[in-house]
Amino acid sequence: MEVYEFEGKTAEEAIKNASRQLNLPVEDLKVDIIEPGSAGIFGLVGTKKTKIRITVDTDDSIDSSEDMLAAKEILGTILELIPVQAVINEEQTDGRISLNIEGDVSGILIGRKGKTLDALQYIVNKMVQKRLDRKPRIVIDSENYRQRRIESLTQLAIKMGNKAKKLKKPVSTNPLNPHDRRVIHLTLKDIPDLNTKSRGDGILKKVVIIPKR
């Protein structure tokens, strides 16, 4: 099982956001309402977004060998067109297909803050989905970048949490994608004198770290 949190003006919008960002159909999502939204006064003052918790069932018993072969073939074709020479290693864990690109061109494929890697992952997921008429769960990595990114974000969360407690006022991260925000939230969720919340519109949002009074 994997658990995520999403927001929207309504529960329906929050669920659609979750479906899009997790690349999963709505019917595969287990939804719990954490905080119901509020229209506020005349829909202008005191509005509050709906917050939901999504539980994704990860089942290793699902045979995704066809998905893996398609994903590896498509990614290999893209790399040839760039063109770069690299080796693709595949792995399946927790119902997720992982493709790791190894070679001397990892910097080009990762891009600034992993944006090129995220773009490759999005394209491969969409192309496999179109070919096989189902939504796979494919993660593309290069030279263990994503794990290094998690470690970097964890250190950032701790540093900014300490800063918020020292200054006794909220501090904010730069705009982050949903996965990176989740790392910040999870790192600080068990610290008793800190709260975190996402702020902003669209996929990229800031995480606000708030010291409790």
C-alpha positions in Angstrom: 0.0 0.0 0.0 1.1 3.5 -0.7 -0.6 6.7 0.7 -0.7 10.2 -0.9 -2.5 13.4 -0.1 -4.0 15.8 -2.6 -6.1 19.0 -2.6 -8.8 20.6 -4.8 -11.6 23.1 -4.7 -14.0 20.2 -4.5 -13.6 16.5 -3.7 -14.1 15.7 -7.4 -11.3 18.1 -8.4 -9.0 16.6 -5.8 -9.6 13.1 -7.0 -9.0 14.1 -10.7 -5.7 15.8 -9.6 -4.7 12.5 -7.9 -5.7 10.4 -10.9 -3.6 12.7 -13.2 -0.6 13.0 -11.0 -0.4 9.3 -10.0 -1.2 8.2 -13.6 -3.9 5.9 -12.4 -7.6 5.6 -13.3 -10.1 7.0 -10.7 -11.6 3.5 -10.1 -8.2 2.2 -8.9 -8.0 4.9 -6.1 -9.2 4.4 -2.6 -10.3 7.8 -1.4 -10.7 9.2 2.1 -11.8 12.8 2.8 -9.4 14.3 5.3 -10.8 17.9 5.3 -14.0 18.9 3.5 -13.8 22.1 1.5 -15.7 25.3 2.4 -17.0 27.9 0.0 -16.6 30.6 2.7 -18.5 33.8 2.6 -20.0 34.5 -0.8 -17.3 32.2 -2.2 -14.7 34.9 -1.6 -13.7 35.0 2.1 -12.6 32.0 4.2 -12.6 29.5 1.3 -11.0 26.2 2.1 -9.8 23.5 -0.2 -10.8 19.9 0.1 -8.0 17.6 1.2 -8.1 13.9 0.4 -6.0 10.8 1.2 -5.4 8.3 -1.6 -4.4 4.7 -0.9 -2.9 2.8 -3.9 -2.9 -0.9 -3.8 0.4 -2.3 -4.9 0.1 -5.9 -5.9 3.2 -7.8 -7.0 1.0 -10.7 -8.3 0.0 -8.7 -11.3 2.0 -9.8 -14.4 3.4 -6.7 -15.9 6.1 -8.3 -18.0 4.3 -7.0 -21.2 4.3 -3.5 -19.7 8.0 -3.8 -18.8 9.0 -5.0 -22.3 7.0 -2.2 -24.0 8.4 0.5 -21.6 12.0 -0.7 -22.2 11.6 -0.8 -25.9 10.0 2.7 -26.1 12.7 4.3 -23.8 15.4 2.6 -25.8 14.0 4.1 -29.0 13.9 7.6 -27.4 17.5 7.3 -26.3 18.6 6.3 -29.8 16.8 9.3 -31.3 18.5 11.8 -28.9 21.0 10.1 -29.6 22.8 8.7 -26.5 24.4 5.3 -25.8 23.2 3.9 -22.5 22.2 0.6 -20.8 18.7 0.2 -19.5 18.3 -2.0 -16.4 14.7 -3.1 -15.5 13.2 -4.1 -12.1 9.7 -4.7 -10.8 8.9 -4.0 -7.2 5.6 -3.3 -5.4 3.7 -3.4 -8.6 5.9 -0.7 -10.1 8.3 -1.0 -13.1 11.6 0.7 -12.6 13.9 1.5 -15.5 17.4 2.7 -14.6 19.5 4.3 -17.3 23.3 3.8 -16.9 25.9 5.6 -19.0 28.2 8.6 -19.2 25.3 10.9 -20.2 23.3 10.8 -17.0 23.7 14.6 -16.6 21.9 15.2 -19.9 19.2 12.8 -19.2 18.5 14.0 -15.6 18.3 17.7 -16.4 17.9 20.5 -13.9 16.3 19.1 -10.7 15.3 16.0 -12.6 13.0 17.8 -15.1 14.3 15.9 -18.2 14.0 12.6 -16.3 10.4 13.5 -15.3 9.6 14.3 -18.9 11.0 11.0 -20.1 9.0 9.2 -17.5 5.8 11.0 -18.5 6.3 10.2 -22.2 7.1 6.6 -21.7 4.0 6.1 -19.4 1.7 7.7 -21.9 3.1 5.7 -24.8 2.8 2.4 -23.0 -0.7 3.3 -21.9 -1.7 4.0 -25.5 -0.1 0.8 -26.8 -1.5 -1.6 -24.2 -4.7 0.3 -23.3 -4.0 0.4 -19.6 -2.2 2.7 -17.2 1.2 1.3 -16.1 3.3 2.5 -13.2 6.7 3.2 -14.6 9.5 5.0 -12.9 12.6 6.1 -14.9 15.8 6.8 -13.1 19.4 7.5 -14.0 22.5 6.8 -11.9 20.3 6.5 -8.8 19.3 10.2 -9.1 15.8 9.8 -7.5 17.2 8.3 -4.3 19.9 11.0 -4.1 17.1 13.5 -4.6 15.1 12.1 -1.7 18.2 12.3 0.6 18.8 15.9 -0.5 15.1 16.8 0.2 15.2 15.1 3.6 18.2 17.2 4.6 16.5 20.3 3.2 13.4 19.6 5.2 15.3 19.2 8.5 17.3 22.3 7.9 14.2 24.4 7.1 12.4 22.9 10.0 15.1 24.0 12.4 15.1 27.4 10.7 11.3 27.8 11.3 11.7 26.9 15.0 14.6 29.3 15.4 12.8 32.2 13.7 9.5 31.2 15.3 7.7 32.0 12.0 6.8 30.0 8.8 9.3 29.4 6.1 8.6 28.1 2.6 10.4 25.9 0.1 10.7 26.7 -3.6 7.8 25.3 -5.8 8.1 21.5 -5.8 6.3 18.7 -7.7 4.0 16.3 -5.8 6.6 13.7 -5.1 9.1 16.2 -3.7 6.5 17.8 -1.6 5.5 14.4 -0.1 9.2 13.8 0.9 9.1 17.2 2.9 5.8 16.4 4.5 6.8 12.9 5.5 10.2 14.0 6.9 8.6 16.5 9.2 5.2 14.9 10.0 6.4 13.3 13.3 8.1 16.4 14.6 5.7 17.6 17.4 6.3 21.4 17.2 6.0 21.7 13.4 3.2 21.6 10.9 3.5 21.6 7.1 1.0 22.5 4.3 1.2 22.9 0.6 0.4 26.3 -0.9 -0.1 27.4 -4.5 -2.0 26.4 -7.6 -1.2 23.8 -10.3 1.2 20.9 -10.0 4.1 22.9 -8.6 3.5 24.2 -5.1 5.5 25.4 -2.1 5.6 23.6 1.2 5.1 26.0 4.1 6.7 24.8 7.4 4.9 26.3 10.3 6.2 26.3 14.0 3.5 25.5 16.5 2.9 28.2 19.0 
